[in-house]
Amino acid sequence: NTPDYKDVDPDKAFEDFQKRRNMYSNVYETLDKVDGPYMKVINSETFIVHSVRGFLPQKVVHFVMNLHLLPRVFYLSRHGQSEYNLLGKIGGDAGLTEAGLEYARRLAVFAKEVVAMDVKIDEKTGEEIRTPRPARLWTSTLKRTKETAQFIEREKTAFTWDNGEEVEWQQFEGRARRNLDELYAGICDGLTYKEIEERYPEEFKRRQEDKLTYRYPRGTI
């Protein structure tokens, strides 16, 4: 994927890369304990961490250990229409309306046929080849998001990872994460925008002027 080999024959690119790596190995000097804190990453499988201390350095280590070298696809979806959406209210923890439930059912079909399915076209025959691929499901802790995900099938199957390891996998295993919750609207929670404008005109004006950084009084920062 490196731009150095754009439009280059794959075999020639691989041969050149091997030569480049050999040249690196001639001048490479391995780290030792006398060199101070360090982290070694070997084939993204083995991690050697030496004398790393402190909040920020340990965060860097954690970040590097969770890097993925292969591309991942993320699908983001809003929750279906909630009772509060229908009434024009913000915040709260309302359930879904009938329209919201219909959206949830259609989302489940999309998840099964698109998200959890790898689709490739055979170059020779032009036929579509569909193979299952592992997928996770994250929601917030709010009722409306959990109800939106309720129809997504969570069947168990077997997958083989890139390193050849075979595992039993549960598709769309649900995980509710509080850091995905909608920002709390504080004193305005449960109100419509019209009610906010009437009761707290100054706050309404401030939000209209800068929605990105605005924080409702007593709301989430």
Salt bridges, closest charged atoms under 4 A:
ASP4 OD2 - ARG20 NH1 3.09
GLU15 OE2 - LYS19 NZ 3.82
GLU102 OE1 - ARG105 NH1 3.84
GLU102 OE2 - ARG106 NE 2.99
ASP118 OD1 - ARG133 NH1 3.94
GLU128 OE1 - ARG130 NH1 3.48
GLU153 OE2 - LYS112 NZ 3.52
GLU173 OE1 - ARG136 NH1 2.78
ASP181 OD2 - ARG178 NH1 3.89
GLU182 OE1 - ARG144 NH2 2.40
GLU203 OE1 - ARG206 NH1 3.12
